[in-house]
Amino acid sequence: MIKSEIIRFIEERVRKSKVPKYSSWTIGITADPETRKSQHGNPGYWLQWEADRESDAREIEKHFLDKGMKGDTGGGQRPIYVYIF
């Protein structure tokens, strides 16, 4: 999925949430979303997207970290999945 679409979906989800604050959300990137979800304790609400390129996933993550979402950079080798919860 292209970077701008993922950003738009995330922006829309935050805006429609009960508490529309970036700081209420966690963002991350990974190569293995199922394992990463488990490592986060299987949060009840989890959304993920497959970015076209690793560089896009990293830019999306940084974009939302700069807006105040929780998380950190990283993602392991070849992370192309962006997730929020």
C-alpha positions as CSV (number, residue, x, y, z in Angstrom):
1,M,0.0,0.0,0.0
2,I,1.3,3.4,-0.8
3,K,2.6,5.6,2.0
4,S,0.0,8.4,1.7
5,E,-2.9,5.9,1.9
6,I,-1.5,4.4,5.1
7,I,-1.0,7.8,6.6
8,R,-4.6,8.8,5.7
9,F,-6.0,5.6,7.2
10,I,-4.1,6.2,10.5
11,E,-5.1,9.9,10.6
12,E,-8.7,8.9,10.1
13,R,-8.6,6.2,12.8
14,V,-7.1,8.6,15.4
15,R,-9.6,11.3,14.5
16,K,-12.6,8.9,14.9
17,S,-11.4,7.4,18.2
18,K,-13.0,8.2,21.6
19,V,-9.9,10.2,22.6
20,P,-8.5,11.6,19.4
21,K,-5.0,12.2,20.7
22,Y,-1.9,10.8,19.0
23,S,-0.5,10.1,22.5
24,S,-3.2,7.5,23.1
25,W,-1.8,5.3,20.3
26,T,1.2,3.2,19.8
27,I,2.8,2.8,16.4
28,G,5.5,0.4,15.2
29,I,6.9,-1.4,12.2
30,T,7.8,-5.1,11.8
31,A,8.5,-7.8,9.4
32,D,6.4,-10.3,11.4
33,P,3.1,-8.7,12.6
34,E,1.8,-11.8,14.3
35,T,4.9,-12.2,16.5
36,R,5.0,-8.5,17.2
37,K,1.4,-8.4,18.2
38,S,2.0,-11.3,20.6
39,Q,5.1,-9.5,22.0
40,H,2.8,-6.5,22.7
41,G,0.4,-8.7,24.7
42,N,-2.1,-9.3,21.9
43,P,-3.8,-5.9,22.3
44,G,-7.6,-6.1,21.6
45,Y,-7.5,-3.3,19.0
46,W,-4.7,-3.8,16.4
47,L,-4.6,-2.4,12.8
48,Q,-1.8,-3.1,10.4
49,W,-0.9,-2.3,6.8
50,E,1.8,-3.6,4.4
51,A,3.8,-0.7,3.0
52,D,5.3,-0.9,-0.5
53,R,8.8,-0.4,0.8
54,E,10.8,-0.5,4.1
55,S,11.7,3.1,3.6
56,D,8.0,4.0,3.5
57,A,7.2,2.1,6.6
58,R,10.1,3.9,8.5
59,E,8.9,7.3,7.2
60,I,5.3,6.6,8.3
61,E,6.5,5.5,11.8
62,K,8.6,8.6,12.2
63,H,5.8,10.8,11.0
64,F,3.5,9.6,13.7
65,L,6.2,9.4,16.4
66,D,6.8,13.1,15.7
67,K,3.1,13.8,16.2
68,G,3.3,12.2,19.7
69,M,2.4,8.5,19.2
70,K,4.0,6.1,21.6
71,G,6.7,3.7,20.2
72,D,10.3,3.8,19.1
73,T,12.2,3.3,15.9
74,G,13.5,-0.1,15.1
75,G,11.5,-2.9,13.5
76,G,14.1,-5.5,12.9
77,Q,15.2,-6.6,9.4
78,R,13.1,-5.5,6.4
79,P,10.1,-4.2,8.3
80,I,7.3,-3.5,5.8
81,Y,4.3,-3.7,8.1
82,V,3.1,-0.6,10.0
83,Y,0.8,-1.2,12.9
84,I,-1.1,0.8,15.5
85,F,-2.9,-0.1,18.7
